Amino acid sequence: MKKFNLLYIPIAISLIGTILLYSQLPEQVPMHWDISGQIDSWRPRYFIFFTALLPALFVVLLRVIPNIDPKSESYSRHGKAYGIVAVVVILFLLGMHWVTILFSLGFPIKIDIVIRGLIGILFIIIGNYLPQAKQNYTFGIKTPWTLDNEVVWNRTHRFGGFVFVISGLLTIISIVLSLIWDSFTQKMSFGVVIISCIAAIVLTTLFSYLEFRKIQTEKESNI
């Protein structure tokens, strides 16, 4: 986990860049966009330092988690996957921070497309490394059934990895469709993101339960 220290380098560079550009930012900066890509929440300019420092707070949290998790030994087995997902999450937060700054400075950024694109990429990368997660209480798909049974955990994470990759690909495809097909609106594209996220949660939860019941039934039949 010492490699996490390297993440402070891009975070520091980002913070320095934020300080240098701070005086050029408007008094109010956007902090949230609706499904049409319209700003629906503004914050005072100084709030930009919160989004600049948020990645650093996440690094601290991600370093602490392996030490306080009751199954901390699992992190020695899935350390690579945990590290890669951590890096991707931090880069995602940095990307969101700079998208906000550039938009505030007047750059013609299609914020809704960029955000959905980042989410899609995030899902694809997480999905690729999710199957490597070993049983623990903080990293992975945690349901009563995956935490109770290691076999269920492993099967659910293989399935969940596939589902997350598909969700990410659908998100990317929806962006492309919204750009080349006029009838496929931005709202419809955003709807794909929401539905795929909900589907990923529901499907993995249901799968873990069904796998648990399957194993329990097999045990009972062998008695």
N, C-alpha and C positions, 0 to 999 in steps of 0.2 A: 504493500500500500504506500510505500515511500515514493513511488512513481507519481502519486497524486500531487506531490510538491511541484512537479513540472507544470501542472495546470495553473499555478499562480502566475506563471510568466505571461500567457495570453490575457489573463485577468488583469494583471498589472498594466500591460500595454493598453488594454481596453479602458481602464480607469484613467490613465494618463491622457489618452485621446479624448475621453469625456471631459476632463478638466480643461483641456485646451479649446474645446469647441463649446464649452458651457455658455460663454458670453454671447455666442451667436444664436443660441436657441431662443425660441419665443417664450414669453412669460408663462404660457400654458402649453404642455406637451400632451399628445394623445397617449392613452394607456389601454384603450380597448376599442375594438371594432365590432360592428354587428355582422350578420351573415351576408350582408350586401357589400361589406367592405367600407361602410360609413362609420366615422368616429362617433362613439356614443358615450365616451368617458374621457375627461381631461383631468390633468393633475398639474400643480405648480411645477415650474421648471426644476426646482431642487429635487423633485421626486426622482429625477433621472439617475441620481446617485444611488437610489435604492436598487434599481434594476442593474446598475453597474456593479454593486457589491453583492447582489444576490448569488451569482455563481461562486463567489468565495465562501459564502455561508453554506452553500451546497457541498463544496469540497470538504469543509470541516465536518458536516453531517455524514457524508459518505465515508470519511475516514473513521468516524466514531462508531458507526453502525456495526462493523465486523467485531468490535471489541465488546459490545454490549448484547449482541445477539446470543440467546441461550445455546444456539448451535453454531458458535463461532468457528468451530473446526471445519465447517463446510466451506468457509471462505478460502482455505488453503487448497481446496479441490476445484473451486470455480473462480479462483482469483482473476484469471485472464478475462473471462466473460464479464465479471463484475467491473473490472477496470475499464474495459472497452465501453460498456454501457454507461459507466460514470462519465467517461470522457465525452461521449456523444451527448449526454444530457447537459453537461457544462457548455459544450460548444453550441447546443441548441439555445440555451439561455443567453449566451453571448450574441448569437445571431439575432435573437429577438430584440435584445438591447440596441444593437446597431441599426436594425431595421427601423426602430422607433426614432433614433437620432437622425438618420438620413431622411426619413419622412418629414420630421419636424423642420429640417433644414431646407425643405422644398424639393428634394429629389423625387422624380416621378415614379414612385414605387407602387406597384399594385399589391398593397399590403395583404389583402385576403389571399391572393394567389401564393405569395411568398410564405405566409404562415402555414397554409395548407401543404405547401411543398415541403417545408421543414418537418411538419408533423408526419407526412408520408415517409420521408427518409428515416425519421426517428423510429417509426414502427417497423420498417424493413430491417434496420440494423438490430433493434431489440429482438425481433422475431428470430433472427439468425443465431443469436447467442443465448436466447432463453432456454433451449434444450440442455445447455451445459450447467444450468443452475442446479445445485444440490439442495437438499432439504434444509430450510432455515426459516426464520420468522420475519424477515424483512425484504429479501430480494427474491422476486419471483411471483408465481401465482399461488396466493395463500388462501386456501379454503379449508373448512374443517376436515375435508376428506384428504386433501394433499398433505396436510400437516400430520394427519393421523397415520398415513400409510406411505412409505417411501416409494413403493411400486406405483401407486396412484400419482404421487408427485412426479415421477419420471415420465410416465405416460402422458400426463396432463401437460407437462412442459414441452414435450415433443409435439403434441397436438397444438398447444398454444402458440408455439413458435411458428408453425405453419399458418395459423389463423392470423397472427400479427403481420406476417409478411404479406398475406393476401390483402389484409386491410390497408397496408401501406401502398401496395400496388394499385388497389382500387382508388385510393386517394389521388395518386399521381395521374392515373388514367382520367379521373373526373376533372382534373385541372386541364389536361390536354383537350378534353372534349369541350370544356367551357371556353377555350381559346379558339377552337376551330369550327365549332358548331353553334350557331346563334341560338338555336332552340334549346340548347343545354345551358341554362342560366347559371350564374354564380350561386344563387340560392340552392339550385339542384345539386351543384357540386359540393357545397357545404353540407347539404343533406346526406350525401354519400359518406362524408367524413364522420358525421354524427352517428349514422346508422351502422357503419362499419365498426366504430368504437364500441357501441352498445352490443352489437352482435358478437364481437370478440370477447367481451366480458361475460355475456350470457352463455355463449357456446362453451367457453372454457370451464365455467362454473358447472354447467350441466354435465359436461364430459367427465369432470372429476367425480361428481356424484355417481354417475352411471358406472364408472370404472370401480369405484369403491363398492357399490352394491354388487357388481359382478364378482369381485374377489370374495366378498362376504358370502355370496351364494355358493361359490365354489368350495369354500371352507365348510359350510354347513352340509353340503352334499357329500363331503368326504368323511364326515363324522359317522 
